[in-house]
Amino acid sequence: MLADRRSQRQWQVDLAPFAIAALPVTQDEYGTAAGSRLPAAEVSWLDAVRFCNARSELEGLAPAYGINGEEVEWDRSAGGYRLPTEAEWEFACRAGTEGPRYGDLDDIAWYRDNSGGRPHEVGTRAANPWGLHDMIGNVWNWCWDLYDPAVYGTYRVLRGGGWFDEHWSCRASVRRRSHPTFRVDDVGFRLARTLA
């Protein structure tokens, strides 16, 4: 069950089997800083989907996205890397827990009160019960979904909160939106795949 506090809307989503990365994509993986375990940031939604396709091709997987300029189509039958849907992201973040977070915020996340005003290496805070790190804090994660197309057009969903956010933005249910070409230093992404 997903909810948007701004519009007071709730909706239910059925999930198919999927896999999601235990860590956000790092600067090393993204190719911006060799050997760096800092999360890749200043990555637009379009940059992220292009990376998903490039990584898929590198590993011999069918790319998930057809990309034509800023138009992106998702081939849901493809087994390549992709961004998680918003529902997949929240399901993975919660990892069977209830409440706003899967643990004490200082233990699980880098956020405004403990980050020192900067991102930190991925995986250095406690994982959720399913072994996923940095689902909350460090960098926001791009998701596949449009935020509210009737109001915001092509804006895409961000989830998880980042190193500069207050505690109230670092919760499993918090949604943020941004234009698919937007790049900022507290926005990154993690990979997902559809499982047959």
C-alpha positions, 0 to 999 in steps of 0.5 A: 500500500502506497500513500501520498501525504500531499494529496492524501491519496492511497493506492495498492500495488501488486508486486511481481518477483524482483531483485534489488541491489544491496547498495546504491551504485557507487562512484566507482561503478558509475565511472566517476571516481575509480575505487570510490565507495561513495554513492554515485550522485549528481545523476539524473533519472535519464543518466540512471536509466542509461546506466542500467542499459549499459550495465545490462549490455556489459553483462549480456542481459537484455536492456530494460529500456528503449531510450529515444532522447528523453522518451523512455519505454520500459520493456517489462519482459527484459531481464536487464537492470532497471530502476526499482518501481516506487512500490518495489523500493518501499517494500524492499526498504521496509523489509517486513518491518512496520513503522517509519523506519527499519531501525534507529535512524542514527544506526541505519542512515547518514542524514543531516544530524550525523553526516557532517554535511557530506555523503559517506561510503555505502554500506557503513550503516546497519542494513535492514532485515533483508541485508539492504544498506542505505535504503534510508539516508546517504542519497535519495534513490530514483524510482521508475514511477512518475510522481503525479503526471496530472500535476507535475508532468514528467517528474519522477519519484525519489525515495529514501532521504539523503545526507542533507535531510532532516530526520522527518524526510528519512522515512520509508514512506516519504516521497519526493519528486524531480524532473528527469534531467535534474542532477544534485549532490544528494540524489543517486540510485540503485539497480533492480531486476525483474525475476522470471 
